[in-house]
């Protein structure tokens, strides 16, 4: 394997880490209309939390059991790891930069959106639905270990949208784009179905992961990145 390519890719990951958060903030300010729409969507999802929770939790069908179990797996990180390994090492062996670049984007999106997710989970301390607390019970306190208070926002939603956004944006096939985003949406619904999250948790996680992934795609398009 080409050691120089691997070292170059590691340097690029470091460079992306330095750029992604400042660029995300600039993107939010520059595209203020999109940002306002997202803020409205998040606040609306809080308002709908209990109603959507009741509807989805009342679904009782073996087909949906299987579908949402797949969604839980898709957002667990295993699908992300499999895609990264296959695409990256195939790209190295075949000297195919696009495959390598897609793998790097998958890895970067997972890590950098994951950092934000962990910070929000720890800082807000929102109780998960199965704890039967008020849906607006945010205890805060920077808890790093109490999974029962890791509801806001959804890590599975963040992971699934990070992966699906990269895969969708790296293909020109619109049906594949729809397919990838559908997988992420199934994952989001599965988190409510499995009594792990509220609607606002998955909506917030999806938006953050989508934003981070799109910014990373922009970074990879910068001159000299190849």
BELRAWO-V738984 format. One record per residue. RES is the residue in one letter. PHI is phi in degrees with one decimal (999 if undefined). OMEGA is omega in degrees with one decimal (NA if undefined). NEAR is the number of other ideal C-beta (glycine too) atoms within 8 Angstrom. Layout:
# BELRAWO-V738984
RES;PHI;OMEGA;NEAR / RES;PHI;OMEGA;NEAR
This chain:
# BELRAWO-V738984
X;999;-176.4;7 / X;-81.2;-178.0;7 / X;-64.3;-178.8;6 / X;-65.1;178.5;6 / X;-65.4;180.0;10 / X;-63.5;178.8;10 / X;-63.2;178.2;8 / X;-64.1;179.0;8 / X;-67.0;177.8;10 / X;-65.1;177.3;8 / X;-64.4;179.9;8 / X;-66.3;177.4;10 / X;-61.4;177.4;11 / X;-62.6;178.9;8 / X;-65.4;179.0;9 / X;-65.1;179.0;13 / X;-61.7;179.6;10 / X;-67.5;-173.2;6 / X;-89.3;-164.0;9 / X;-64.1;-176.1;14 / X;-75.4;174.1;7 / X;-60.3;179.6;7 / X;-67.8;177.7;11 / X;-65.2;178.1;11 / X;-63.8;178.3;8 / X;-65.0;179.0;8 / X;-62.4;-180.0;11 / X;-61.5;-179.3;10 / X;-70.9;-176.1;8 / X;-67.2;179.8;6 / X;-100.5;-172.1;8 / X;-63.9;178.5;8 / X;-62.9;176.8;6 / X;-62.0;-178.6;7 / X;-64.6;178.1;10 / X;-62.6;179.0;8 / X;-62.1;179.6;8 / X;-67.7;177.3;9 / X;-62.2;177.0;8 / X;-61.5;179.8;8 / X;-63.1;179.6;10 / X;-64.7;179.6;12 / X;-63.5;177.8;8 / X;-64.5;-179.6;8 / X;-65.6;174.5;13 / X;-61.5;-179.0;11 / X;-63.4;-177.8;6 / X;-94.5;-173.4;9 / X;-48.7;-173.6;12 / X;-69.4;-179.5;7 / X;-67.1;179.7;7 / X;-65.8;177.7;11 / X;-57.5;-179.1;13 / X;-63.2;-179.0;8 / X;-65.2;-174.8;8 / X;-70.7;-179.3;10 / X;-68.8;179.2;9 / X;-89.7;175.3;6 / X;-70.5;-179.2;8 / X;-141.4;-177.0;4 / X;-154.1;-178.8;6 / X;-58.8;179.4;5 / X;-64.2;178.5;6 / X;-69.4;174.9;10 / X;-57.3;-179.3;8 / X;-67.8;-178.5;8 / X;-62.8;-177.3;10 / X;-76.9;172.4;13 / X;-67.2;174.3;9 / X;-63.6;179.0;10 / X;-59.3;178.0;17 / X;-61.0;178.3;13 / X;-66.5;-177.0;9 / X;-60.8;-179.4;13 / X;-93.9;-175.7;17 / X;-78.3;-176.5;9 / X;108.7;-179.5;8 / X;-66.3;178.7;7 / X;-62.1;178.4;11 / X;-62.2;-179.5;13 / X;-63.1;179.8;8 / X;-61.6;179.2;8 / X;-61.4;-179.3;12 / X;-60.7;-176.7;12 / X;-61.9;-177.1;9 / X;-63.2;-176.0;8 / X;-69.4;-175.3;13 / X;-68.2;-175.2;13 / X;-76.1;171.9;9 / X;-66.0;177.5;10 / X;-63.0;177.3;16 / X;-66.0;-176.3;12 / X;-65.4;-177.4;7 / X;-96.5;-175.9;7 / X;53.3;-178.9;7 / X;-104.8;-174.8;8 / X;-67.4;-177.2;8 / X;-62.5;177.4;8 / X;-64.0;179.1;12 / X;-63.4;-179.5;14 / X;-63.2;178.4;10 / X;-60.9;178.5;13 / X;-62.6;179.0;14 / X;-62.4;177.9;13 / X;-61.6;177.8;14 / X;-61.1;-179.6;16 / X;-65.4;-179.6;12 / X;-65.3;180.0;13 / X;-62.6;178.8;16 / X;-62.4;-176.4;14 / X;-69.2;-171.2;9 / X;-75.0;173.4;14 / X;-74.7;178.4;16 / X;-65.4;177.6;12 / X;-62.0;178.9;8 / X;-63.8;179.7;11 / X;-58.9;-179.2;15 / X;-62.1;179.5;9 / X;-62.9;179.6;8 / X;-66.9;178.1;11 / X;-57.6;-175.9;13 / X;-71.7;-174.8;11 / X;-76.7;-172.4;8 / X;-86.5;178.6;9 / X;59.8;180.0;13 / X;-75.3;-179.3;12 / X;-73.5;177.4;12 / X;-70.5;-176.9;13 / X;-57.1;-176.7;13 / X;-67.2;177.6;6 / X;-81.0;177.3;7 / X;58.3;172.4;4 / X;-96.3;176.1;6 / X;-60.3;-175.2;5 / X;-65.4;177.3;9 / X;-105.9;-179.7;5 / X;-84.7;175.3;8 / X;-108.2;-176.0;8 / X;-84.3;179.9;9 / X;64.5;175.1;7 / X;97.8;178.2;5 / X;56.0;173.9;7 / X;-82.1;-177.3;9 / X;-103.6;-171.9;4 / X;-130.8;-176.0;4 / X;-86.8;-178.0;7 / X;-61.6;179.4;6 / X;-63.6;-179.8;7 / X;-110.1;-179.3;12 / X;-105.0;-174.4;10 / X;-81.2;-174.3;14 / X;-107.5;-5.7;12 / X;-109.2;-170.7;17 / X;-71.4;175.4;18 / X;-68.9;178.8;13 / X;-63.6;177.8;18 / X;-63.7;179.3;21 / X;-63.6;-179.1;17 / X;-63.2;-176.3;17 / X;-67.2;179.8;17 / X;-74.3;174.7;16 / X;-61.9;-179.5;17 / X;-67.2;-176.0;17 / X;-66.6;179.2;12 / X;-63.6;179.0;16 / X;-63.8;-178.9;15 / X;-61.0;-178.5;13 / X;-67.7;-176.8;11 / X;-78.4;179.9;9 / X;-94.7;176.5;8 / X;-125.7;176.9;8 / X;-95.3;-177.3;3 / X;-78.8;-174.5;6 / X;-67.1;178.8;6 / X;-70.9;174.3;6 / X;-66.5;177.1;10 / X;-57.8;178.9;10 / X;-60.9;-179.6;8 / X;-60.8;-178.2;8 / X;-63.0;179.8;13 / X;-68.4;176.2;11 / X;-62.6;177.6;8 / X;-59.8;-179.7;12 / X;-67.2;179.3;17 / X;-65.5;176.5;8 / X;-59.9;178.1;13 / X;-60.8;-180.0;16 / X;-60.6;179.4;18 / X;-64.5;-178.1;12 / X;-62.0;-178.6;16 / X;-69.6;174.7;17 / X;-76.5;-179.9;17 / X;-58.8;-179.6;11 / X;-88.1;172.5;8 / X;64.8;-178.4;8 / X;-104.0;-174.1;11 / X;-147.7;170.2;14 / X;-93.3;177.8;15 / X;-56.2;-178.1;13 / X;-62.4;177.5;12 / X;-64.9;-175.9;15 / X;-75.4;177.7;17 / X;-63.8;-179.8;14 / X;-63.7;179.0;15 / X;-62.8;179.6;17 / X;-65.3;-178.4;15 / X;-64.5;-179.2;11 / X;-62.7;-179.5;13 / X;-65.0;178.3;18 / X;-62.8;179.9;10 / X;-61.7;-178.8;11 / X;-60.6;-179.2;15 / X;-64.9;179.1;16 / X;-66.4;177.1;11 / X;-64.9;178.2;12 / X;-63.9;175.9;15 / X;-60.3;176.7;11 / X;-65.9;178.2;9 / X;-62.5;-179.1;13 / X;-69.1;177.9;11 / X;-87.3;-179.4;6 / X;-64.7;178.6;7 / X;-55.4;176.4;3 / X;92.3;178.9;4 / X;-91.9;178.7;8 / X;-163.3;NA;3
